[in-house]
């Protein structure tokens, strides 16, 4: 798989995310790579999406972005405390790139594990 194929499927991909995907798919067969990209495309979140969700913290619904990325405990704390009095929300807005990169990398590795299990599993017909 090359960069052009990934960019065609995921046009808003960041450079770090692209490098991670290319490293993960390096040893996969072409059908595995295609399945991986379809699965990963549905699971990933864009930086703009998480930024928009974190900006909702300023209108009273803080923590939605944390719930979406799987930080359930912190998301509930943000909801109950107004984003820790907006300080946590401001910090998350500043660090939105790191949050997005970490979440997308986790999703990429999980998708790769699912694809590997699906393709390596013995089938009895």
N, C-alpha and C positions, 0 to 999 in steps of 0.2 A: 504494500500500500504506500502511496506517495502523498505528498502534501496536497496536491491538486484534488485528489479523490476525497480527502477529508474536508477540504475547504468547500467542495461542491455540496457535500451533505450538511456540513455545519459551517455556514458562512461567517458567523459572528464569533468564531473561536479565537481565544487568546493564544499567544505564542507558547506560554508555559504549558497550557492545556494540550496544544498541538504536539509538543515534544513528548508529553506523557503518553498520548494516544499512539504516536508512532513507535515509541518504545514498547508499549504493551502489545501492539499488533504485529511486531516484527517477526515473530515466530509462528504466526497463525496462517492457516491456509486462506485462500481467497473467499470461500464460502463462510468461514469463521469470521473473517474481517468484515464481510458484508453484514452478517448477523450482529456482530459487535456494534458496528456503527448505527444500525437501526435501533438497537436496544439503548445504547448510550445517548443517542440523540433525544430519545424520549425522557431519559432520566436526568439529564444535565439541566442546570439553571444558568441563565445568562446573568452577567453582572448587572445589567439594567433592570432585570426583573427583581433581583434581590435588593437593589438600591431603592426601587420604587416601594417595595414592601417595607423596607426599613424607614423610609420617609413617612410611612403611615404612623410611625411612632410619635410624630409631632402633632397629629390630630387626634390622638387618644387611643390608638390601637397598637401599642408598642409590643414588640416581641413576635409578631407574625413571621418575620423573616427567620427567626431562630427556630420556630416550630417547623417551618418548611424545610430547613436544612438538617433537621433531626436533633437539634439541641432542645429537647422537650423541657427539661428542668429549667434551663435558663429562659426559655420562651415563656413558661408560666410565671417565673419570677418577674420578667419584664412586663407581662400583662398585669400582674397584681400591683406592681410598684411604679407603673408609668415609665417603663424603660429605665428603672433605677433613677427616677427623677430626671429623665432625659439624658443623663450623663452616659449611660450605657449605650443608648441609641446613637448619640453623637460619636462615641468611640467606634461603634459598629459601622457607621457611615464612613468614617475615616479609613477603617480597615476592611471595607467591602471587597476589595480585590483579594485579600488573603482568605476571607471567608468563602468566597466563590471558588477560588482555586482549590482550597482544601476539600470542599464539598464535591466538586467535579472530579477531583482525583479519586476520592473515595468511591464515587459512583462508577468511574472507569474501571477500577480494580474489581469491584463487585460484578460489573457486567462481564468482564473478562473471565472471572471465575465461573459465572453461570454458563457462558459460551463453552468454556473448556469442559465443564461437566456434561453439557448437552451433547457435545461432539465425541467425547471419549466414553460415553456410557454404552455398555453393550446392549444391543437391541435384540429382543426375542420376538419374532413374528410368528 
